[in-house]
Amino acid sequence: MDEQSNIVLIGMPGVGKSTVGVLLAKAMSRSFMDTDVRIQSREGRSLQEMLDAEGPARFCELEERYVLSLQRRACVIATGGSVVYSPTAMAHLKASGVAVHLDLPFASLEERLADVGARGVVMASGQTLRGLFEERQPLYRQYADLTVNCEGLEHEQVVARIAQALAAELTRPPTRTE
């Protein structure tokens, strides 16, 4: 990772990507962007309104289109939890940055997501939060360059862990392949 690389936050809804993203951007003197907010502001509707009107598949296409349009450098980007359904979007994000998976155990997410049905979460009809968690966790692990377990941590502590891990990466000498 270099100074111009983006820091891309991925993870389940409710894990704190947006809040941590704002704090991380401030701590690292970078700009911040939330892809869900960008989509909502450009479309003039809430995520839940888009999901209700067009369904999860169409929303994921829209999300992919917006993510592929991003041309940011030295930015902290908080993504929607469903971005990992698009290998194309994830390849685009990882080409310009490092993917940081903010992780929480299911029980903690369940407490935070009492309003999952009104929150604009991409879920199949009849899918449970547990089913969504089990479906997405392997995708987050697949794309993550770094995973931070957020259990029991305040947002500022999560930011400190990310910053420390990224600083260590910046100071590590390049690996030579012969």
C-alpha positions as CSV (number, residue, x, y, z in Angstrom):
1,M,0.0,0.0,0.0
2,D,1.3,3.5,-0.8
3,E,0.2,6.9,0.3
4,Q,-2.2,7.3,-2.6
5,S,-3.9,4.0,-2.1
6,N,-7.6,4.0,-1.0
7,I,-8.7,2.2,2.1
8,V,-11.8,0.3,1.3
9,L,-14.0,-0.8,4.2
10,I,-16.1,-3.9,3.6
11,G,-18.3,-5.9,6.0
12,M,-21.8,-6.6,7.1
13,P,-24.4,-3.9,7.5
14,G,-24.3,-2.6,11.1
15,V,-20.6,-3.3,11.6
16,G,-19.7,0.4,11.6
17,K,-18.1,1.0,8.1
18,S,-19.5,4.5,7.8
19,T,-18.7,5.7,11.3
20,V,-15.2,4.1,11.3
21,G,-14.7,5.4,7.8
22,V,-15.3,9.0,8.8
23,L,-13.0,8.7,11.8
24,L,-10.3,6.9,9.9
25,A,-10.3,9.5,7.1
26,K,-9.9,12.2,9.7
27,A,-7.1,10.4,11.5
28,M,-5.2,9.7,8.3
29,S,-5.9,13.1,6.6
30,R,-7.8,11.5,3.7
31,S,-11.1,12.2,2.1
32,F,-14.1,10.0,2.8
33,M,-16.8,8.6,0.7
34,D,-19.7,6.3,1.5
35,T,-21.0,4.5,-1.6
36,D,-24.5,4.0,-0.1
37,V,-24.8,7.7,0.5
38,R,-23.5,8.4,-3.0
39,I,-26.1,6.1,-4.6
40,Q,-28.9,7.6,-2.5
41,S,-28.0,11.2,-3.3
42,R,-27.6,10.5,-7.0
43,E,-30.8,8.4,-7.2
44,G,-32.8,10.7,-5.0
45,R,-34.2,7.7,-3.0
46,S,-33.3,5.7,0.0
47,L,-31.7,2.3,-0.4
48,Q,-34.8,0.6,1.0
49,E,-37.0,2.5,-1.6
50,M,-34.7,1.2,-4.4
51,L,-34.8,-2.3,-3.1
52,D,-38.6,-2.3,-2.7
53,A,-39.1,-0.8,-6.2
54,E,-36.5,-2.8,-8.2
55,G,-35.4,-5.7,-6.1
56,P,-32.0,-6.9,-4.9
57,A,-30.6,-8.0,-8.3
58,R,-31.3,-4.6,-9.9
59,F,-29.9,-2.8,-6.9
60,C,-26.7,-4.8,-7.1
61,E,-26.3,-3.8,-10.7
62,L,-26.8,-0.2,-9.8
63,E,-24.3,-0.5,-6.9
64,E,-21.8,-2.1,-9.3
65,R,-22.2,0.8,-11.8
66,Y,-21.6,3.4,-9.2
67,V,-18.6,1.6,-7.7
68,L,-17.1,1.2,-11.2
69,S,-17.4,4.9,-11.8
70,L,-15.2,5.8,-8.8
71,Q,-11.9,7.3,-9.6
72,R,-10.6,8.2,-6.1
73,R,-7.1,8.3,-4.7
74,A,-6.0,8.5,-1.0
75,C,-9.6,8.1,0.1
76,V,-11.4,6.1,2.7
77,I,-14.3,4.4,1.1
78,A,-17.1,2.8,3.1
79,T,-18.9,0.4,0.9
80,G,-22.4,-1.1,1.1
81,G,-22.3,-4.6,2.5
82,S,-23.5,-6.1,-0.8
83,V,-20.6,-4.9,-2.9
84,V,-18.9,-8.2,-2.4
85,Y,-21.5,-9.8,-4.7
86,S,-19.8,-8.1,-7.6
87,P,-16.3,-9.5,-8.5
88,T,-16.0,-6.7,-11.0
89,A,-16.7,-4.0,-8.4
90,M,-14.3,-5.6,-5.9
91,A,-11.5,-5.9,-8.5
92,H,-12.0,-2.2,-9.3
93,L,-11.8,-1.2,-5.6
94,K,-8.8,-3.4,-4.9
95,A,-6.9,-2.1,-7.9
96,S,-6.6,1.3,-6.2
97,G,-6.5,0.3,-2.6
98,V,-6.5,-2.1,0.3
99,A,-9.7,-3.9,1.4
100,V,-10.3,-3.9,5.2
101,H,-12.9,-6.2,6.5
102,L,-14.6,-5.0,9.6
103,D,-15.8,-8.2,11.3
104,L,-18.2,-8.8,14.2
105,P,-19.7,-12.1,15.4
106,F,-23.3,-12.8,14.4
107,A,-24.7,-12.2,17.9
108,S,-23.3,-8.6,18.0
109,L,-24.6,-7.9,14.5
110,E,-28.1,-9.2,15.4
111,E,-28.3,-6.8,18.3
112,R,-27.3,-3.9,16.1
113,L,-29.6,-4.8,13.2
114,A,-33.0,-4.9,14.8
115,D,-34.3,-2.7,12.0
116,V,-32.8,-4.8,9.1
117,G,-36.1,-4.8,7.2
118,A,-36.1,-1.0,6.9
119,R,-32.4,-0.4,6.6
120,G,-31.8,-1.0,2.9
121,V,-30.1,-4.4,3.2
122,V,-29.8,-6.6,0.1
123,M,-31.4,-9.8,1.1
124,A,-33.3,-12.5,-0.8
125,S,-37.0,-12.9,-0.2
126,G,-37.4,-15.0,3.0
127,Q,-33.7,-14.9,3.8
128,T,-32.8,-14.5,7.5
129,L,-30.1,-12.3,8.9
130,R,-28.2,-15.5,9.9
131,G,-28.4,-16.8,6.3
132,L,-27.2,-13.5,5.0
133,F,-24.3,-13.5,7.4
134,E,-23.3,-17.0,6.5
135,E,-23.6,-16.2,2.8
136,R,-21.4,-13.1,2.9
137,Q,-18.7,-14.0,5.4
138,P,-16.7,-16.1,2.9
139,L,-16.9,-13.3,0.4
140,Y,-15.6,-10.7,2.9
141,R,-12.7,-13.1,3.8
142,Q,-12.0,-13.7,0.1
143,Y,-11.6,-10.0,-0.7
144,A,-10.0,-8.7,2.5
145,D,-6.4,-7.7,2.6
146,L,-6.8,-7.1,6.3
147,T,-9.5,-8.2,8.8
148,V,-10.2,-6.3,12.0
149,N,-12.3,-8.0,14.7
150,C,-14.4,-5.2,16.1
151,E,-16.0,-7.2,19.0
152,G,-15.9,-5.2,22.2
153,L,-14.1,-2.2,20.6
154,E,-15.2,1.4,20.4
155,H,-15.0,3.0,16.9
156,E,-11.8,4.9,17.9
157,Q,-10.2,1.6,18.9
158,V,-11.1,0.1,15.5
159,V,-9.6,3.1,13.8
160,A,-6.4,2.7,15.8
161,R,-6.1,-1.0,14.9
162,I,-6.6,-0.2,11.2
163,A,-4.1,2.7,11.2
164,Q,-1.5,0.6,13.0
165,A,-1.8,-2.4,10.6
166,L,-1.6,-0.1,7.6
167,A,1.4,1.8,9.0
168,A,3.2,-1.5,9.5
169,E,2.4,-2.4,5.9
170,L,3.8,1.0,4.7
171,T,7.1,0.5,6.5
172,R,7.6,-3.1,5.6
173,P,10.3,-3.6,3.0
174,P,9.1,-4.8,-0.4
175,T,9.3,-8.6,-0.9
176,R,11.8,-9.6,-3.5
177,T,10.9,-12.5,-5.8
178,E,13.8,-14.2,-7.5
